[in-house]
Amino acid sequence: MKMFHDSALRDLAGVLPRTAQASALAALVGVMAGSASALFLVALDLATDTRLAHPWLLWLLPVAGFAVGWLYLHLGRRVEAGNNLLIDEIHDPQRVVPLRMAPLVLFGTVITHLFGGSAGREGTAVQMGGALADQLTHVFRLPGEQRRVLLMSGIAAGFASVFGTPLAGAVFGLEVLAIGRLRYDALLPCLVAALVGDAVTRAWGVHHTTYAIAPNLLAVSMSLSGAFSAAVAGVLCGLAGMAFAQATHATSGFMKRHIAYAPLRPLAGGLVVAMAATALGTPQYLGLGVPTIVDAFHTTLPWYDFLGKALFTVVTLGSGFKGGEVTPLFYIGATLGNALSHVLMLPAAVLAGIGFVAVFAGAANTPIASTLMAIEIFGPQLGGYAAIACVLAYLCSGHTGIYRSQRVGHGKHGFREADGAVPEGTRLADLPAWRNARKANARAADDTQRR
């Protein structure tokens, strides 16, 4: 008994200093990321208000795209990969992320929204959080393992502070790195960074949009028909998330193959967006689209709104404009859920809330963070339905996603590698090559058998 007691004390004496150090660094990351997000959100609101007051700014979107493309070509090549660079550095540390990532992505995203591009904001906040966090590697001369945790904390703080969802942000910092695998050693630092980041953003007087579902609708207890509706919505949201991710990557690849000079890509994309929005008369597909997301919880919207927003965002981000994918995914999910209310057995507002998080869960491969986000934003009453939808969206979106540097930690469907499962550690960006090689090997084996 005494030996056990002594061993426990020794373990505690070793754990407490490391925990205190990690928590202190994470809190510092939260302060920096929360302050950066506060500045960003204020600038974003100003840019959005200016665009709405001066609709003619949309016709300068191609010029703005060229300017941002030129700036990244000459100053931002090292950081152009954005979120994917942070994920790669966590998995395979090479060099400290340049501090210029933060001001470049802030400027690029604000310019995108000022002139009417369809984009989000989470990518900007995550990149600022990660870049600022990594500067502490120099200051405190941190080893590789601690640097990984610090970067994860920056991601968590950035996500939490820009959306006002600290629990979802903490888990997002863990879950986004690899499909089917979490690193629990970074759980406390990510939680501290997310909580502090959110608190600091609020302390600066910045408030987040309220997405509300009427209490009488949320008070409905879970039923078999409701669970079935949530499951169907989850499957469709997963397919929508997969289609969005694949379309964005395909558009980016098309632009790179056919337009050699990088600044001309967002110029071309900006011209398409400006012409389409003017010809179709669809200003609701520009910018963040927050008013339409809010409307999805209160009124019936055109069934095709989710498709329109998806196309505008694919062109904007695929052509090289800066910004995030998550808020457009919220838009796509909320409006898709609203449309599904015509055929499923749940109220439109509830399905909008489910879609809000489920499309994100499928596109980002983060079902746990998405479920926590539903609880933080809409309340625990939606938790059961949201969990069903988010898990099924995750399973049905395949091994694809908006973050191409994500690794496959554990295949989604539990197959062995010999049965066709994706090898562990594979980057999502490398999956097409792996699939092509597998097909070639299968053909070669068939040819050998025929001989």
ROFISE-307257 format. One record per residue: x, y, z of N, C-alpha, C in turn. Coordinates in steps of 0.2 Angstrom, whole numbers, plus 5000, padded with zeros to 4 digits. Example, Ala and Ser with C-alpha at 12.3 -4.5 7.8 and 13.67 -1.06 7.14 Angstrom:
506649725039506249785039506649845039506449895035506849955036506450005039
REM end
This chain:
500449945000500050005000500450065000501050065004501450125004501850134998502050074995502350084988501850114983501250094983500750124978500650194980500650214986500550284988501150324986501750304986502350334984502350344977502150294973502150294966501650344963501050344966500550394964500850464966501150474971501450544973501950564968502350514966502950534961502550554954502050514952501750524946501450594946501050614952500750674952501250734952501850724955502350774956502650784949502650734944502850744938502350774933501750754934501150774930501050854931500950874937500750944939501150994936501850994936502151044933502051054925502050994922501950994915501251014913500750994917500151024916500051094917500351124922500351194923500651234917501251204915501551244910501151244903500951184902500551174896499851224896499551224902498951264903499151334902499751354905499951424905500051454897500451404894500551424887499851424883499451374884498751374881498351434882498351464888498051524890498351584886498951584885499251634882499051634874499051574872498851564865498051594864497651574869496951594869496951674869497351704873497351774873497451804866498051784863498251804857497651794851497451724851496951704846496351744847496051754853495451784855495451854853496051894854496151964852496151964844496551924841496551924834495851914831495451864834494751854831494351914832494451944838493952004839494152064834494752074832494952124827494652094820494752034819494452004813493752014812493351994817492652004817492352074816492752124819492552194819492652214811493252194809493452214802492952184797492752124798492252084794491552114794491352134800490752174800490752234796491252274797491352334793491352324786491752274784491752254776491052234774490752194777490052174775489552234775489552274780489152334780489252384774489952394773490152434767489952404760489952344759489752314753489052314752488652304757487952314757487652384755488052434758487852504757488152524750488552484747488852504740488852444736488352424733488252364729488752364723488952414721489352424715490052394716490252384723490852354724490952284722490452254720490452184718490852184711490852234707491152234701491852244701492152264707492852264708493152204711492652154712492952084715493452054711493452054704494052034700494652064702494652134702495252174703495552154710495052144715495252134722495552064722495252014718495551944718496251944715496351984710497051994707497552024712497352074716497752104721497952054726497452014729497651964734498051904731497951884725498351834722499051864721499151924719499851954718500151954725499851974730500151984737500351914739499951864738500151794740500751764736500751784730501251764725501951784727501951844730502551884731502751874739502251874743502451874750502151814754501751774751501351724755501451654752501951634748501951564745502051514751502451534756502551484761501951474765501451514765500851504770500251504766500351494759499751494755499251434756499551374759499151314760498751324766498851374770498351394775498251344781497651314782497451264787497851204786497951184779498251124778499051124780499351184779500051194782500051184789499551204793499551194800499451124802499051084798498951014800499550974798499850994792500550964790501050974795501151034798501651044803501551004810500850994811500750954817500950884816500750854810500950784809501650774808501950824804502650814802503050884803503250904809503550964810504150984806504151034802504751054798505051124800504651174799504851244801504251284804504451334809503951374812503551404807502851414808502451444803502651514803502751554797502851624797502351664800502551714804502051754807501651794802501851804796501551844791500851804789500851744790500151704789499551744792499651774798499051804801498851864798499251914797499051974793498851964786499151914783498951904776498251874775498151824779497451794778496951844781497051884786496551934788496451984783496952004780496852054774496452024769496751964767496451934761495651914762495551894768494851874769494351934769494551994773494252054773494052084766494652074762494552104755494052054751494051994752493551944749492851964751492751984757492052004759491852074757492352114757492152184755491952194748492152144744491952154737491452094735491252054740490652014738490851944737491451914738491551844737491151804742491051744740490651704745491151654748491251674755491751634759491551634766491951604770491851604777492351634781492451614788492851654792493251604797493051544797493451494802494151484799494251484793494951474790495451524793495151584792495551644794495751644802495251634806495351634813495851574815495751514812496151454813496851474811496951504805497651514803497951574807497651624809497851674814498051644821497651594823497751564830498351524829498451484824499051434823499651474822499651524818500251564817500551604823500051634827500251664833500451614838500151564838500351514843501051484842501251474836501851444834502451494835502351554836502851604837503151594844502751564849502951544855503451494855503551454850504051404849504751434849504851494846505451534846505551554853505051584856505151624863505351574868505051514868505151474874505551414872505751414866506251354863505851284864505351274862504951214863505151164859505151104862505351044857504751024853504850974848504350964843503650944846503650894851503050874854502650934857502950974861502651034864502351074858502751084853502551124847501951104844501851034843501251004840500651024845500651014851500151034856499951104855500451154855500351224854500051244848500151214842499851224836499051204837498951144840498351114841497951164845498251194850497851244854497751304850498151324846498051384842497451374837497351314834496751294830496151294834496151264840495551264845495351334847495851374849495651444851495351484845495651484839495451514833494751494832494551434832493951414830493451434835493551424842493151434847492951514847493451554846493351624847492951654841493051624835492651654830491951634830491751584833491051554833490751564840491151574845490851574852490651504854491051454852490851384854491551354857491651364863492351344866492351264866491851234868491851154868491951124861491551154857491651124850492351144847492651204849493251224847493851184850493751164856494251124859494351054856493751024854493750954851493950964844493751014841493951024834494651024833495051054838495751064837496050994838495750944841495950874841495750834835495050844833494750794829494950814821495150874820495250894813495850864810496350834814496950814812496950754808496550704811496550634808495850604808495650574803494950544803495050484808494550484812494450424817494950414822495350474824495850464829495850534833495950534839496050594843496650584848496950644849497550644853497350674860497250634865496950654871497550694875498150684874498650724877498650794876498250814871498250884870497550914872497150874875496450894877496450954881496850944887496751004892497051064889497651074885497851134882497351164877497051114873496551144868495951164872495751134877495151164881495251224884495851234887496051304890496151354885496451344879496551394874495851414871495351364870494751374868494351424872494351404879493951434884494151514884494851514885495151584885495051624879495151594873495051624867494351654866493851614868493151634868493051694873493251684879493151734884493451804882494051804879494451864877494051894871493851864866493451894861492851924864492451894868491851924871492051984876492651984879492852034883493052094879493252084873493352144868492652174866492152144868491452174866491152154860491452094857491252064851490752014852490152014849489651964850489551924844489251864845489151814839488451814837488251804831487651794829487251744833486651754834486151704838485751674833485851604833485351564829484951524833484251544833483851524838483251474835483151424838482551384837482051394842481451404840480851414845480851364851480851384857480851334863480351284862479751294859479151244859479351194854479751204849479951154844480551114847480951144851481551104854481251064860480651074862480451044868480150974866480050964859479850894857480250844859480050794862480550734864480650694858481250654859481450614853480950564852480850554845480350494843480650454838480350394836480650354831480650394824480050424823479950464816480450514816480550554822481050604822481750584821481950524824482650494823482750474816482250444813482250424806482350484802482050544803482150604799482850624800483050624806483750654807484250604803484150544803484550494800484550514792483950524789483950534782484350604781484150654785484450714784485250714785485450664789486250654790486550624784486250584781486450544775486550604769485950634768485950684763486450744764486550764771487050814772487750794771487850724773488550694772488750694764488250684760488350684753488450754750488050804753488150874751488850894753489050874759489750894762490350864757490250804755490750774751490750804744490150824741490050854735490450924735490250964740490551024741491351024741491650974745492350974746492650954739492350904736492650874729492550934724492050964724491951024719492451074720492551094726493051144728493751124726493951064727494651044725494651034718494151014714494151004707494251074704493851124706493851194704494551224704494851214710495551234712496051204707495951134706496451094701496351124694495751134692495551154685495951224684495851274689496151334688496951334688497251294692497951284692498151254685497851214682498051174676497951224670497451274670497251314664497451384665497651404671497851474672498551474676499051484672499751474675499951534680499751594678499951644683499451654688499651644694499151634700498651694701498951754701498451814702497851814697497951784691497351784686496851734688496951684693496451634695495851674699496051704704495451744708495151794703495551824699495251874694494751844690494851784687494351754683493751724688493951704694493351684698492951734700493251794702492851854704492451874698492651874692492251894686491651854686491751784687491151734686490651754692490851764698490451774703490051844702490351894700490051954699489551954694489751924688489251914683488651874685488751814688488251774690487751804695488051834700487651864705487151924702487451964697487052014694486551984689486751934685486251904680485651874684485851834689485351794693484951834698485251894700484951934705484951894712485551874714485551834720486051864725485951914727486451944732486551904739486051864740486051824746486551774746486851754740487351704739488051734740488151804741488751834742488951834750489551844751489751854758489651794762489551804769489451754774488751724773488251764771487551744770487251734777487451764782487151754789486351774789486151824786485451834786485051774783485251744778484851684775484851634780485451624784485551564789484951574794484951644797484451654802483751644799483651664793482951654790482751584790483251534789483151464788482751434794482851474800482551444806481851474808481651524803480951554804480551554799480751544793480251544787480451494782480051484777480151434771480551474766481151444764481551474759481551434753481751464747481751424741482151354742481951304739482351244740483051234737483151284732483851274729484351324732484151354738484651404741485251374742485251304745485851274747486351264741486051244735486451234729486751294727486351354727486651414724487251444729487151434735487751454740488351414738488151344738488751304736489151324730488751334725489151354718489551414719489251464722489551534723490251524727490151484732490751474737491251434733491051374730491551334726491951384721491651424717491951464713492451514716492151544722492551594726493251564728493151504732493751474736494151434731493851404726494151364721494651404717494451464716494851514711495451544715495451544722496051564726495851624730495251644731495051694736495151664743495251714748495451684755494751694759494751644764494151644769494151574771493551554774493451494777492951454773492851394774492251354771491651344776491751354783491351324787490651364788490651434787490051474787489651454781489951454775489551434769489251364770489651314774489351254775488751254780488751304785488251314789487651334785487751384780487251404776486951344772487351314768487151254764486751204769486951194775486651144779485951164781485951234784485351254786484751264781484951284775484451294770484251224767484751174767484551104765484051074770484251084776483751064781483051094781483051154779482451194778482051164772482351144767482051114761481851044763482151014767481950944768481350934773481150994776480550994780479950984776479950984769479350974765479250894765479750854766479750784765479850744772480150774777480350734783479950754788479950714794479450724799479750764805480050814804480250864809480150934807480050984812479951054810480551084806480351134802480951164797481451184801481351224807481851254811482351194814482051144816482451084819482851054814482551044808482951014802483551064800483351134800483851184799484451174804484351164810484851164815485251104814484951044812485250984811485750994805485451024800485851024794486451074795486351124799486851174800487451144803487451094807488051064809488250994805487750964802487850894799488250904793488150954789488550964782489250984784489351024789490051034792490350974794489950924798490250864800490550824795490150814789490350774784490850804780490850874779491450904775492050904778492050914785492650924789492850864793492450804792492650744796492650754804492250794806492250814813491550804817491350744817490650734820490550754827491050744831491050754839490950834840491450864837491450944837490850974835490550944829489950964826489350954831489350904834488750884839488850934845489450944847489550994853489351064851489451074845489251144842488451154842488151104840487451104840487151114847487451084852487251084859487351154862487951184860488151254862487751304859487551294853487151354849486451344850486151284850485451274850485151244857485651224861485351194867485451114867485451084873485551014873484950974870484351004870483750974867483850944860484250984856484450954849484950904849485350894855485950854855485850784852485250744853485150684851485050674843484650724841484550724834485150744830485550794833486150814830486650764829486750724835487250674835487050614830486450604829486250554824486450574817486250634815486450664809487150674808487550704813488250714812488650654811488450594814488850534814488750504807488050504805487950474798488250524792488250584793488550634788489250614788489550604793490350584793490450524790490050474791490150404788489950404781489450444779489250444772489650494767490050534770490450584766491150554763491250494765491850454762492450484765493050454762493650484764493850544759493550594761493650654757493550714762493650774761493550824765493850894763493650944766493851014764494651024766494850984771495550994773495950934770496350944765496750894761497350864765497550904770498050874774497850834780497250824781496950774786497250704784497450664789497650604789497150554790497150494787496750434789496950404795496750414801496950384807496650314808496050304806495650244806495150244801495150204796494650204791493850214794493450244790492750254793492350194793492550144789492050084789492350024791492850024795493149964799493449914795493549924788493849864784494549854786494849804785495549794785495849814778496549834779496849864773496849814767496849744769496849694764496249694760495649714764495049714761494849784757495349824757495249884753495149954757495349944764495350004768495950044766495850114767496350164766496950154771497550144769498050144774498150194779498250184785498250234791498850284789498750344791499250394790499250424783498850404778498750434772498450504772498750544768498450614768497850604763497350644764496750644760496950664753497450714752497650734746498050674742498250624745498650574742498150514740497550514742497050464741496950444733496850494729496750474722497350434719497950454721498550414719498550344721498350344728498350274731497850234727497250264726496750224723496950204716497250244712497450234705497950174705498450174710498950124711498650054712498150064717497749994719497449964713497050014708496749984702497249954698497849994697498349964692498649894695498749894701498949824704498449774703497749794704497249744702497249724695497349764691497349754683497949704682498449724685499049684683498949614686498649604692498549534695498049494690497549534687497049504683497449474677497849514674498249504668498649444669498949434675499449384677499049314677498449324680498049264681497749234674497649284669497349264662497949224659498549254660499149214656499249144659
REM end
